[in-house]
């Protein structure tokens, strides 16, 4: 404490001399000024003299830095590229409605599209249009050609984790065959016996040789462990139809009814199947947006609500934003025909049918479409029959057509052909479809030029109050039917033109009956030799062209619009049906990333 007091007294004795402080400050100022002049000001002159060299060096260094950066970018581009990235949602618009997600009853485009993504089949079509194994690993046929034994892969599971076995396949076929199930697929399976030999082996026994049978193995397989306890008559109404469990690349998540009531808009939400035997899809989610009209689909494209859209047949490309969407148009193995009802009194006359065929220029009709479509002049897709002697109908000739009608007693009176007091009057039925309606307009115009009175019946199948199948197709309520027939990969058209298929449940919409045609069709499907089948089908085609039960109008194309920034369908693929666009769905993506190239 004494030391602290002594220190404080000494500090109090200190005095402040302002003159000394001022002297020291001036001295420091002078020294600072002398050093600034010596080391800075005097050297500015030197800098000015070498500034060109300095600037030159700075520019050179800058150029070198830029060059290194450019070189780095070039090298980076050489070993990096843009590739599809996992994740994202792909939303596809399609024509609905969606009333069921059970593939046994799928009838609309949206329902079939959903079933292709949710379920697996024994076989499917690849990008070349040929059958490839899906659930099936291999297939063997016995010497009689009537027993098919198929070995299944051992890593296929249902989306609830249950192993998929041959019992599931047998269960599905038996369900289809059961009349109480009321599946439209029954007609193809009612004479086929199916048996599971073990968990991985399924056997089909046919009553006779059927060359096109492998193409029938593309049906969706259903889970026995879920539906086994459901009565066949109650399968359609079961909750499975609204919340299915499949084995395909995507898993069902939710069936949503959108707030938009104008287009009857529903959305099937699906997520990637993490355990899919074919590998996990690149996409995380897939959505099927169903609309009841093509206008609804176009609206969804305009607003960006969907990534892509199917079912655009007959839509002008100008209606789709070309800045954001590309359009693919690929032919499918179907044919659009004007089918004559052979039970109609006027059309029972072969000469009238021949005249109508000669008076129809399908090239003019096809020119009315906004997209090019292939010609179709026989009951087969071009290329399904081979050889230099493939039959073709005569070229259009309006004068010959008029002469045939004259010879048949249909004389032209005031622009209308009559036989006595009876007018040459026909009604053409079709469904509401932009492309069908353009074809109908052209057909009506050409036939009216021959003096035919033509009426039209365009049925809107989206209207729930109409039943086109029951009221028009099954009742054969038309003189002429403008309609599409799915032909498929194999030229077996027995179902459409054999006389046994006439009737309420049959698909012979022309009521066509010919002994020659029947024999050729039955013989061709019961032979396995390609050359013999080809000869039989050419014999049938010659008779068909001579009898004229229908006029081949065109081979339709599947139009598909997709966002320019996504990777989806293979635009060079051969499509048997429009749904075969999913052959490479595992590779579809909406996101991209930079990756290193493999050396």
Secondary structure, DSSP 8 states (H G I E B T S, - for coil): -HHHHHHHHHHHT----HHHHHHHHHHHHHHHHHHHIIIIIHHHHHHHHHHHHHHHHHHHHHHHHHHHHHHHHHHHHHHEEEEEES--EEEEEEE-------TTS--SHHHHHHHHHH--BSEEE-TTS-EEESSEEEEEE-TTS-EEEEEE-S--B-TTS-B--HHHHHHHHHHHH-GGG--TTGGGTTT-EEEEEETTEEEEE-SS--TTGGGGTTSB---HHHHTTS-GGGTTTSGGGTS----SSEEEEEEEE-S-TTTT-EEEEEEE-TT-TT---S-SEEEEEEESSHHHHHHHHHHT--SEE---TT--GGGS-TTTEEEEEEE-SEEEEEEE-TTSTGGGSHHHHHHHHHT--HHHHHTTSSS--B---SSS-TTSS-STT--------HHHHHHHHHHTT-EEETTEEEETTEE-EEEEEEES-HHHHHHHHHHHHHHHHTT-EEEEEEE-TTSTT--HIIIIIITT--SEEEEEEE--SS---HHHH-GGG-STT---TT----HHHHHHHHHHHT---HHHHHHHHHHHHHHHHHHTSEEEEEB-EEEEEEETT-B-S-TT---SSGGGGGGGGGG-BSEEEEEE---
